[in-house]
Structure formats: C-alpha cells, structure tokens
Amino acid sequence: MNDIFEISESNKKLGIITRRNTNGEEFELVKKFIDYRKEIFKPTSTKKLAIFIEPKINLSYPDIVFVEYNPNNYEQWNKSRFKIGSADLKILYHIYVSNGIDATNIVTQLGYNWKDVMLSVEKLYDSDLIIRKSQKWCVKNKKSLTVKKIEAVEAKISKWDEVFQQAIINRNFASESYALSKRTINPPKNALDRFNDFGIGLYIQNNDGFKMMQEAKKTLIPVSFNSIYFNEWIGRAISLAGRAV
C-alpha cells in the first residue's frame, strides 16, 4: 500500500458502501480539501493515511473521513475478518468496553438471542480477535481494533445548521469532527459558539488556501462500534493489496 490511499466507491470485498458524488460547489470544495490534506500529510513507517469519501456509517454519509493508522497493526491480518459484519462488531465492541464478559451477559445486555451471539463469538474467535479467559470473552489485543485518529469533515458552503447536525452525528464514530466551509462571509458568532460548545472544529477556505479556524475536541477511539469499521476496512484493503507497508 502507498503512504496514502483513497476509497471513494462502494466495494463489496471491503464491505464498504459509498454515496454517489454529486458535482457542484460543495464537492469541488471537498476535492480541493482532500488535495490540500494529501500535500501536508507527513507519513512515517508507523503512520499512514486512509481517506474515505462519503462512506455509509449507519444511515449517514460523512463527506470525508481521514484515518491515520499504523500499518504494523495489520501484518498478522486474519482473513476470517472479512466475514465480520455489523452485528459482530457490536458484540466485539461490547466485549471491548466490558473488559471481559461471558456469553450469557452479552445476550442479556444487548438483547440478542443466544444463537446469534454464539455465532458471532465463533466468528470473532476464528478471526483471532477474542480469547477465553477466566470463563469470560476478552479482546485479545486492543491495538487490533483501533487506529491513531479518525477525523470526519463535513462540507457546506453556508448552511450552518445542516453542517452542525451532521458534524454532531459524526462524533458517534470520529475522534475529531470538523465542519468545512468557504469564507465568503465570516461565520455567525452563534454558529461558532455552538460548534465550540459541542467540540466541533472548523476549517475555512479563503484566498490563501485552507486554515483551521477552530480546533475540534479530541475523543479517545473507538468511540463506538462504528469506529471499528474503519479499522476493518483498512485491514481488508491492505490484505487485498498483498502486504502491510
């Protein structure tokens, strides 16, 4: 894999669904911002960048998601992870936050039926993601579920209420959530205050290029099971490419 790779189309092998891009002023802003981020990114042997354009996360499609990851975490990728789906990730995340839990409590706490839980546990075990310890299921290696940073960016020209709502939704999976706009006029103070209150950052494009006008609040990841999607997509992409570099 290259230092930067980009996914903008649906891919069944990776399990990614994307929304078809609509040409227009906002999409042009998105493309220019992606080019800008590629130019300033400084890769290392332990830091690479994956860019997802309008991937489906639950029922929403964030405009851009920049994910920084350590390629070394994917060197022992188990191909059974290609079979993991949404329900399995929910159970995996529950095991992760529980720091060890038995199947009975998974059934009780998540409201799943026993058969589905056991099928998921079997898939997670075959994928080498969980182990059995003291009669409980535990995540084998927490590094195998996480990346360095998940930064979601939502672009709008002037619809501050709309971009705020989507940026809030993006906080459900991202460690940092940003809005992106052009500086045709200064953003309203009430919009900036609301962004700040909810930890939303802001990038602005002006005549000099792009700049961060307000920094986002950083959250530890995984924020939810939705965060793990990006880790799995990156692992699958690297696996299909043949080697983790």
C-alpha positions as a Markdown table, in Angstrom:
| # | Residue | x | y | z |
|---|---|---|---|---|
| 1 | Met | 0.0 | 0.0 | 0.0 |
| 2 | Asn | 1.1 | 3.6 | -0.6 |
| 3 | Asp | 1.5 | 6.1 | 2.2 |
| 4 | Ile | -1.9 | 7.5 | 1.3 |
| 5 | Phe | -4.8 | 5.6 | -0.2 |
| 6 | Glu | -8.3 | 6.8 | -1.1 |
| 7 | Ile | -11.6 | 5.0 | -1.2 |
| 8 | Ser | -14.5 | 6.8 | -3.0 |
| 9 | Glu | -16.5 | 3.9 | -4.4 |
| 10 | Ser | -18.5 | 1.1 | -3.0 |
| 11 | Asn | -16.5 | -2.1 | -2.7 |
| 12 | Lys | -18.1 | -5.5 | -1.8 |
| 13 | Lys | -14.9 | -7.1 | -0.9 |
| 14 | Leu | -14.1 | -4.5 | 1.6 |
| 15 | Gly | -17.7 | -4.2 | 2.8 |
| 16 | Ile | -17.9 | -0.5 | 2.0 |
| 17 | Ile | -20.9 | 1.3 | 0.7 |
| 18 | Thr | -20.4 | 4.9 | -0.5 |
| 19 | Arg | -22.8 | 7.5 | -1.9 |
| 20 | Arg | -22.5 | 8.7 | -5.4 |
| 21 | Asn | -20.8 | 12.1 | -5.5 |
| 22 | Thr | -22.9 | 15.0 | -6.9 |
| 23 | Asn | -20.9 | 17.6 | -8.8 |
| 24 | Gly | -21.3 | 21.1 | -7.5 |
| 25 | Glu | -19.7 | 23.7 | -5.4 |
| 26 | Glu | -19.6 | 21.6 | -2.3 |
| 27 | Phe | -18.0 | 18.7 | -4.0 |
| 28 | Glu | -15.4 | 20.9 | -5.5 |
| 29 | Leu | -14.6 | 22.2 | -2.1 |
| 30 | Val | -14.3 | 18.6 | -0.8 |
| 31 | Lys | -11.8 | 17.7 | -3.7 |
| 32 | Lys | -9.7 | 20.7 | -3.1 |
| 33 | Phe | -9.5 | 20.0 | 0.7 |
| 34 | Ile | -8.5 | 16.4 | 0.1 |
| 35 | Asp | -5.7 | 17.6 | -2.2 |
| 36 | Tyr | -4.6 | 20.0 | 0.5 |
| 37 | Arg | -4.5 | 17.3 | 3.2 |
| 38 | Lys | -2.6 | 15.0 | 0.9 |
| 39 | Glu | 0.0 | 17.7 | 0.4 |
| 40 | Ile | 0.6 | 18.4 | 4.1 |
| 41 | Phe | 0.5 | 14.9 | 5.3 |
| 42 | Lys | 3.9 | 13.6 | 6.5 |
| 43 | Pro | 3.9 | 9.8 | 6.6 |
| 44 | Thr | 6.3 | 7.7 | 8.7 |
| 45 | Ser | 6.9 | 4.0 | 9.0 |
| 46 | Thr | 4.2 | 3.9 | 11.7 |
| 47 | Lys | 1.8 | 6.5 | 10.3 |
| 48 | Lys | -0.1 | 6.2 | 7.0 |
| 49 | Leu | -3.3 | 7.9 | 5.8 |
| 50 | Ala | -6.6 | 6.4 | 4.5 |
| 51 | Ile | -9.2 | 8.7 | 3.0 |
| 52 | Phe | -12.8 | 7.7 | 2.8 |
| 53 | Ile | -15.2 | 9.8 | 0.7 |
| 54 | Glu | -18.9 | 9.6 | 1.7 |
| 55 | Pro | -18.8 | 6.1 | 3.3 |
| 56 | Lys | -22.0 | 4.8 | 4.8 |
| 57 | Ile | -22.0 | 4.7 | 8.6 |
| 58 | Asn | -25.4 | 3.6 | 9.9 |
| 59 | Leu | -27.8 | 5.8 | 7.9 |
| 60 | Ser | -25.4 | 8.8 | 7.3 |
| 61 | Tyr | -22.7 | 9.6 | 4.8 |
| 62 | Pro | -20.0 | 11.8 | 6.2 |
| 63 | Asp | -18.4 | 13.9 | 3.4 |
| 64 | Ile | -14.8 | 12.9 | 4.2 |
| 65 | Val | -13.1 | 10.7 | 6.8 |
| 66 | Phe | -9.3 | 10.9 | 7.2 |
| 67 | Val | -7.9 | 8.0 | 9.2 |
| 68 | Glu | -4.3 | 7.8 | 10.4 |
| 69 | Tyr | -3.2 | 4.3 | 11.1 |
| 70 | Asn | -0.1 | 2.2 | 11.9 |
| 71 | Pro | 0.4 | -0.4 | 9.2 |
| 72 | Asn | 2.3 | -2.7 | 11.6 |
| 73 | Asn | -1.0 | -3.4 | 13.3 |
| 74 | Tyr | -2.2 | -5.3 | 10.1 |
| 75 | Glu | 0.8 | -7.5 | 9.5 |
| 76 | Gln | -0.9 | -10.6 | 11.0 |
| 77 | Trp | -4.3 | -9.9 | 9.4 |
| 78 | Asn | -6.6 | -12.9 | 9.7 |
| 79 | Lys | -8.7 | -13.4 | 6.6 |
| 80 | Ser | -11.6 | -14.6 | 8.7 |
| 81 | Arg | -12.1 | -10.9 | 9.5 |
| 82 | Phe | -13.6 | -10.5 | 6.0 |
| 83 | Lys | -16.7 | -12.3 | 7.3 |
| 84 | Ile | -17.3 | -9.9 | 10.2 |
| 85 | Gly | -20.5 | -7.8 | 9.9 |
| 86 | Ser | -22.2 | -5.1 | 11.8 |
| 87 | Ala | -23.8 | -7.3 | 14.5 |
| 88 | Asp | -20.4 | -8.9 | 15.1 |
| 89 | Leu | -18.8 | -5.5 | 15.5 |
| 90 | Lys | -21.4 | -4.5 | 18.1 |
| 91 | Ile | -20.6 | -7.6 | 20.1 |
| 92 | Leu | -16.9 | -7.1 | 19.7 |
| 93 | Tyr | -17.2 | -3.5 | 20.9 |
| 94 | His | -19.3 | -4.7 | 23.9 |
| 95 | Ile | -16.6 | -7.2 | 24.8 |
| 96 | Tyr | -14.0 | -4.4 | 24.4 |
| 97 | Val | -15.7 | -2.0 | 26.8 |
| 98 | Ser | -16.7 | -4.7 | 29.3 |
| 99 | Asn | -13.0 | -5.8 | 29.7 |
| 100 | Gly | -14.3 | -9.4 | 29.7 |
| 101 | Ile | -17.8 | -10.8 | 29.7 |
| 102 | Asp | -19.5 | -14.2 | 29.3 |
| 103 | Ala | -22.0 | -15.1 | 26.6 |
| 104 | Thr | -24.9 | -15.0 | 29.0 |
| 105 | Asn | -24.3 | -11.4 | 29.9 |
| 106 | Ile | -23.9 | -10.5 | 26.2 |
| 107 | Val | -27.3 | -11.9 | 25.5 |
| 108 | Thr | -28.9 | -10.1 | 28.5 |
| 109 | Gln | -27.2 | -6.8 | 28.0 |
| 110 | Leu | -27.6 | -6.5 | 24.2 |
| 111 | Gly | -30.9 | -8.2 | 23.9 |
| 112 | Tyr | -29.6 | -10.6 | 21.2 |
| 113 | Asn | -30.7 | -14.2 | 21.0 |
| 114 | Trp | -28.4 | -16.9 | 22.2 |
| 115 | Lys | -27.8 | -18.5 | 18.8 |
| 116 | Asp | -26.8 | -15.2 | 17.1 |
| 117 | Val | -24.4 | -14.3 | 20.0 |
| 118 | Met | -22.7 | -17.7 | 19.8 |
| 119 | Leu | -22.3 | -17.4 | 16.0 |
| 120 | Ser | -20.8 | -14.0 | 16.4 |
| 121 | Val | -18.5 | -15.1 | 19.2 |
| 122 | Glu | -17.3 | -18.0 | 17.0 |
| 123 | Lys | -16.5 | -15.7 | 14.1 |
| 124 | Leu | -14.7 | -13.3 | 16.4 |
| 125 | Tyr | -12.7 | -16.2 | 17.8 |
| 126 | Asp | -11.9 | -17.6 | 14.4 |
| 127 | Ser | -10.7 | -14.1 | 13.5 |
| 128 | Asp | -8.2 | -14.2 | 16.4 |
| 129 | Leu | -9.8 | -11.1 | 17.9 |
| 130 | Ile | -11.1 | -12.5 | 21.2 |
| 131 | Ile | -9.8 | -15.1 | 23.7 |
| 132 | Arg | -11.4 | -17.1 | 26.6 |
| 133 | Lys | -10.0 | -16.0 | 30.0 |
| 134 | Ser | -11.5 | -16.9 | 33.4 |
| 135 | Gln | -14.7 | -18.1 | 31.8 |
| 136 | Lys | -15.1 | -14.7 | 30.0 |
| 137 | Trp | -14.6 | -13.5 | 26.5 |
| 138 | Cys | -11.9 | -10.8 | 26.2 |
| 139 | Val | -10.3 | -8.8 | 23.3 |
| 140 | Lys | -7.0 | -10.5 | 22.5 |
| 141 | Asn | -5.2 | -7.3 | 21.5 |
| 142 | Lys | -6.9 | -3.9 | 21.8 |
| 143 | Lys | -4.4 | -2.5 | 19.2 |
| 144 | Ser | -6.1 | -4.7 | 16.7 |
| 145 | Leu | -9.3 | -2.7 | 17.0 |
| 146 | Thr | -8.1 | 0.8 | 16.8 |
| 147 | Val | -6.3 | 3.4 | 14.6 |
| 148 | Lys | -4.4 | 6.6 | 15.5 |
| 149 | Lys | -7.0 | 9.1 | 14.5 |
| 150 | Ile | -10.4 | 9.3 | 12.8 |
| 151 | Glu | -11.2 | 12.8 | 11.6 |
| 152 | Ala | -14.6 | 13.4 | 10.0 |
| 153 | Val | -15.1 | 16.6 | 7.9 |
| 154 | Glu | -18.5 | 17.8 | 6.7 |
| 155 | Ala | -18.5 | 20.4 | 3.9 |
| 156 | Lys | -21.2 | 23.1 | 3.4 |
| 157 | Ile | -21.0 | 26.5 | 1.7 |
| 158 | Ser | -23.2 | 28.4 | 4.1 |
| 159 | Lys | -25.8 | 26.1 | 5.7 |
| 160 | Trp | -24.5 | 26.2 | 9.3 |
| 161 | Asp | -27.4 | 24.4 | 10.9 |
| 162 | Glu | -27.1 | 21.4 | 8.5 |
| 163 | Val | -23.4 | 21.1 | 8.8 |
| 164 | Phe | -23.7 | 21.3 | 12.6 |
| 165 | Gln | -26.2 | 18.5 | 12.7 |
| 166 | Gln | -24.1 | 16.2 | 10.6 |
| 167 | Ala | -20.9 | 17.1 | 12.5 |
| 168 | Ile | -22.6 | 16.0 | 15.7 |
| 169 | Ile | -23.6 | 12.7 | 14.1 |
| 170 | Asn | -20.0 | 12.2 | 13.0 |
| 171 | Arg | -18.9 | 12.4 | 16.6 |
| 172 | Asn | -20.5 | 9.0 | 17.1 |
| 173 | Phe | -17.5 | 7.4 | 15.4 |
| 174 | Ala | -14.8 | 10.1 | 14.9 |
| 175 | Ser | -12.1 | 11.1 | 17.4 |
| 176 | Glu | -12.3 | 14.6 | 15.8 |
| 177 | Ser | -15.3 | 16.2 | 14.0 |
| 178 | Tyr | -14.9 | 19.2 | 11.7 |
| 179 | Ala | -17.1 | 21.5 | 9.5 |
| 180 | Leu | -15.6 | 22.8 | 6.3 |
| 181 | Ser | -16.7 | 26.0 | 4.5 |
| 182 | Lys | -15.7 | 28.8 | 2.3 |
| 183 | Arg | -15.0 | 32.2 | 3.9 |
| 184 | Thr | -17.3 | 34.3 | 1.7 |
| 185 | Ile | -18.5 | 35.9 | 4.8 |
| 186 | Asn | -17.5 | 35.5 | 8.5 |
| 187 | Pro | -19.3 | 32.6 | 10.1 |
| 188 | Pro | -22.0 | 33.8 | 12.5 |
| 189 | Lys | -20.8 | 34.1 | 16.1 |
| 190 | Asn | -23.7 | 32.0 | 17.4 |
| 191 | Ala | -22.6 | 29.2 | 14.9 |
| 192 | Leu | -19.0 | 29.3 | 16.2 |
| 193 | Asp | -20.2 | 29.3 | 19.8 |
| 194 | Arg | -22.4 | 26.3 | 19.2 |
| 195 | Phe | -19.5 | 24.4 | 17.4 |
| 196 | Asn | -17.3 | 25.2 | 20.4 |
| 197 | Asp | -19.9 | 24.1 | 22.9 |
| 198 | Phe | -20.2 | 20.7 | 21.3 |
| 199 | Gly | -16.5 | 20.2 | 20.4 |
| 200 | Ile | -16.9 | 20.7 | 16.7 |
| 201 | Gly | -13.9 | 22.2 | 14.8 |
| 202 | Leu | -14.0 | 24.4 | 11.7 |
| 203 | Tyr | -11.8 | 24.6 | 8.6 |
| 204 | Ile | -12.2 | 27.6 | 6.3 |
| 205 | Gln | -11.1 | 28.1 | 2.7 |
| 206 | Asn | -10.0 | 31.7 | 1.8 |
| 207 | Asn | -7.9 | 33.3 | -0.8 |
| 208 | Asp | -4.7 | 32.0 | 0.9 |
| 209 | Gly | -6.0 | 28.3 | 0.9 |
| 210 | Phe | -7.3 | 26.3 | 3.9 |
| 211 | Lys | -6.8 | 27.0 | 7.6 |
| 212 | Met | -8.2 | 25.7 | 10.8 |
| 213 | Met | -10.4 | 28.4 | 12.4 |
| 214 | Gln | -11.4 | 26.3 | 15.4 |
| 215 | Glu | -9.9 | 23.1 | 16.7 |
| 216 | Ala | -12.1 | 20.1 | 17.4 |
| 217 | Lys | -12.3 | 18.4 | 20.8 |
| 218 | Lys | -10.4 | 15.1 | 20.7 |
| 219 | Thr | -12.0 | 11.9 | 21.8 |
| 220 | Leu | -10.5 | 8.6 | 22.5 |
| 221 | Ile | -11.3 | 5.8 | 20.0 |
| 222 | Pro | -13.0 | 3.6 | 19.4 |
| 223 | Val | -15.9 | 5.9 | 20.3 |
| 224 | Ser | -18.4 | 3.2 | 19.4 |
| 225 | Phe | -18.6 | 0.1 | 17.3 |
| 226 | Asn | -18.8 | 2.4 | 14.3 |
| 227 | Ser | -15.2 | 3.4 | 14.8 |
| 228 | Ile | -14.1 | -0.1 | 14.3 |
| 229 | Tyr | -15.5 | -0.2 | 10.7 |
| 230 | Phe | -12.6 | 2.0 | 9.6 |
| 231 | Asn | -10.0 | -0.3 | 11.2 |
| 232 | Glu | -11.6 | -3.3 | 9.5 |
| 233 | Trp | -11.8 | -1.6 | 6.1 |
| 234 | Ile | -8.2 | -0.6 | 6.2 |
| 235 | Gly | -7.1 | -4.1 | 7.2 |
| 236 | Arg | -9.1 | -5.6 | 4.4 |
| 237 | Ala | -7.7 | -3.1 | 1.9 |
| 238 | Ile | -4.1 | -3.8 | 3.0 |
| 239 | Ser | -4.8 | -7.6 | 2.9 |
| 240 | Leu | -6.1 | -7.4 | -0.6 |
| 241 | Ala | -3.2 | -5.3 | -1.7 |
| 242 | Gly | -0.9 | -8.2 | -0.6 |
| 243 | Arg | 1.3 | -6.7 | 2.1 |
| 244 | Ala | 1.2 | -4.2 | 5.0 |
| 245 | Val | 3.6 | -1.5 | 4.2 |
